[in-house]
Amino acid sequence: MTHPRLSPRRELGLLLTIAGIQFTHILDFMIMMPLGPQFTQLFGITDAQFGLLVSAYTLAAGVSGLAAATYVDRFDRKRLLLVLYGLFALATLGCGLAPGYGFLMVARVAAGMFGGVLSALSQTIVADVIPFERRGRAMGIVMSSFSVSTVAGVPLGLLLASHLSWQAPFIGIALLSGAFAIGAALTLPALDHHLRAADRPSAWRGIGMVLAEPNHQRAFAFSALLMFTGFTVLPYLTIYLQANVGVLPEEVPYLYLCGGVATLFTARLFGRLADRWGKQRTFTILALAVIVPLLATTLMPRWPLWAVLVVSTSLFIFMSGRMIPGMALVTGAANPALRGTFMALNASVQSAAMGLASFLGRLIISRDAAGLVQHYWMSGLLGACVSVAAILMAHRLRVHGSAAVVHPSTGDLVRPS
């Protein structure tokens, strides 16, 4: 069920606002990974304990997504977005004020609880407002927030961490979130059209209907495979590059800068191609293409910095690029009348997949007596196999464009507005 169509100017404003919100909570998650070597030294923790910090965020997001499925379709999406975003900003501020590993773990769990629901709610709003035939372009705009976070956010965060303290990036994200929340309150229209639908099912009935739909089940499986692909490798990328490849701590920002600049351009391109070529075809091409840099990254010997940047930039381009048609397929697979509930549950599925992938990744890798990371290539191979599985699942999805869908109460076939 879609909201009334906005003018092109208001539509662009909504997409940019959502992109800004996505930017902060993506950056909050991403900034943890390059700070891994600092955390292991500062707190005297192992790589596995650091991996637990990453997993705790995603697993908390998964649990909160399950809870959100009971209420996400019961409120005005704008008001709910602002409340959750404010709580996320407070949790991120708590990360910046953490005096030790234990407090930081609690703060990361809180940030994950609110950040995971934010992502689902943002994608729901985009799917509500933007027709499926233009959703690839819309997802390209929103997901350019990933590029901006890598171009500007992560390098700036690492700069603050090196010149001030590791807490500075989190405090900065919290302050920026406050500014974006004010902007969202002033610019977003009311998003309550779904509340005026007749015969809305109860929360628990809606959850049951979402889970019982075979196409939704396939979409959840596809979404899990989509996220699992990268998270066996990405949380340990910086640790491997510094320990095994010889990348210096001061060179790490260049990885994110080059990758972010490249994806800033390719995200919009892939979005337009997804609308022109079809989401499934575009996803297949990008999901196959990502396998090459994924394996190259985990097998990389001591190469010069320029060669490392070529591989890491390719990884960023295709890893983020496949998400654009991938998420367009996921949102299109949802019954529009139950989209909020579906996306909340999907956030749990994605978070659980990321947490499981990160957990398996830290079980696979180890350190030898010289401190070198071992068996990282096995994580890359696992991610490559999962990427192929995601392609197979993508071609089994049925998307709701102009096709009829089932009304949640009557069971009649209706066309989405």
C-alpha positions, 0 to 999 in steps of 0.5 A: 500500500503506497502513500500519495505520490509526492512532487519530484522535489519533495520526493528527492527531499525525502530520499536525501533525508532518509539518506542522511539518517542512514549515513549516521547509523551506517557510519556508527556500525562501520567505524568499529571495524577499522578501530579493531586494532586500537580496541584490541590493544587499548582494552587488552582483548582478543580478535574474538572479543572484538568480533563479539563487539561487532556481533553484539550490535547486529544480534541486538538489531535482530532481536529489536526487529522482532519486537518492532514487527509488533508495532511498526505498522501501528504508528505514523512512520515519521513519528516512529522514525524520530523517536527511534533515531533520538534513542539511537543518538543517545546510545551512540553517545553512550559508546563515546562515553564508555570507560571500558569494554563492558560499558562499551558492549552494553552501549553497542547493544543499545545502538544495535537495538535502535539502529537495526529498526531504523534501517528497516523503517527507512527502507519501508518509507522508501518502498511506501513512497516510490513505485517499484519501477523507479525504486532502483534509482531511489535505493541508489540515492539512499544507499549512496549514504554508504559511499558518503560514510566511507568517503567522509565519515570513516576517514574523518572518524579515524582522523578524530580517533588518532588526534583526539581519542577513540571516543571522539567519532562516536560523540561526533556521530551522536551530535550529527544525528541530533542535527539530522533529527531536527532536519527530519522533523522539519522536512518529512511529511506525515507518513500515516497513510497506512493507518487509514487502511480499512480492516487492518489486521492485528499485530500478531495476525499480521506477523503470522500472515507475513511468516506464512507467505511462501514468497516472504519466506524466500525473500527472508532467505535471500536477504540473509544470504545477501548480508551473510556474503560480506560479513564473514570477511569485512569485520576482520579486513583491517586486522588482516591488512595490517597484520599480513599485508603490511598496511600501516595504521595511517594508510587505513583511511585511504582504503575507505576514501578510495572505496567511498569515492568510487561507490559514490559514483557507482551507486547511482549508476547501478540504481539506474541500471537496475531500473533499466535492465531489471533488478534480478539481472543486475543483481546477478551480474554484481553478485558474481562480480563481487566474488573476484575481489572477495577472494583476492582480498583474503588471499592478498600477500604483501603488496604495495599500497596501490595494489591493495587499493585496487582490490579493496576499492573493487570490493567496496564497489561490488559489495555495496553495488549488489545491495541496490538491486538486492534491496529493491527485490526484497522490498518488492517481494513484500505484500504492500499491505504488510510491508512495515511488519515484513521489513521489521522482521527482515531487519531481524533476519539481516542482523542475525545473518550478519551476526552469524557470519561475523561469529563464524568468521572469528571461529575460522580465523586465528593467529600464528606465533608471529601474529599473522592472521591464518585461514582468512581465505576460508572466510572469503570462500564461504562468502563466495559460495553464499553469493552464488546461493543468493543469485539462485534465490533471487530468481525465485522471488516474485515482486509486487509491481503492477501485479495483484496482491492479497488483501490482508483481511479479505483475502481478495486480490487487489492492485497496490495503489 
